[in-house]
């Protein structure tokens, strides 16, 4: 079975700006904690798993990384938008769990506990006031960090990333899902492309 999904995402976590997970560093939050608690919402603008069309599906990914990423023992949970069909939800779950290979298949080895899948409202807010919203779980705002020329600061060619290049910024709000509760501090946003045929060495999803 083959898949390709593309679209845009916004992620936030408890790490002090800048999150070290992209370079497999030990997480650090502003209080000195050494784990990364995060939430990310993805909007699939185009995609499919074999004959299942996934265009328009939104989903939220929640994580607890207890140390640097390759130390493993991750906890992860999913919320898939209630507007998705059962077939679409099943396809997204199979992709993210690594069952369909590609970058998520490579990362599945690091998951220690899957916290489950829920259905509910999931959305990204407008670019004029970017953020993510999962009612009952997460409401997060995002403010990009700007460079000397006034354009958003980006990270490029990181070891772990949802995109080859992504904007970074400050996050605010609240998040609590699957027993993972945190105050967002760091944020990032970009477009993404994930595929079961992704070449070795291509950017890996930071899942």
JOTA-V772256 format. One line per field, one symbol per residue. ss: DSSP state (@ for helix, = for strand, . for the rest). psi: psi as a letter, one per 20 degrees, with the letter a starting at -180 (. if undefined). burial: I if it has 16 or more other ideal C-beta (glycine too) atoms within 10 Angstrom, else O. A space follows every 50 residues. Layout:
ss = ???
psi = ???
burial = ???
//
This chain:
ss = ..===========.=.....@@@.....=......==============. .==....========...@@@..========....@@@@@@@@@@@.... .@@@@@@@@@==========..==..@@@.====...=======.=.... .=.===...=....=============..===...==========..... ...=...
psi = qqqpqqbqrpqqriqqpqpihhkkrpqprhjjqkroprppppoohqrqod jopjpipqqppqqooibqgiibkqpqqqpppiiqrhggggggggghiihj bbhhhhihhiphppirprprppqqrqhhmqaqpnpigpoprpoqpqahji qqpqpqkqgpqiqhpqqqapqrbqpoqkjopropgqrqqrrqppqijpqp iqpqpm.
burial = OOIIIIIIIIIIIIIIOIIIIIOOOOIIIOOOOOIIIIIIIIIIOOIIIO OIOIOOIIIIIIIIIOIIIOOOOIIIIIIIIOOIOOOIIOIIIIIIIIOI IIIIOOIIOIIOOIIOIIOOOIOIIOOOOIIIIIOOIIIIIIOIIOOOOO OOOOIOOIOIIIIOOIIIIOIOIOIIIIOIOIIIIIIIIIOIIIIIOIOO OOIIIII
//
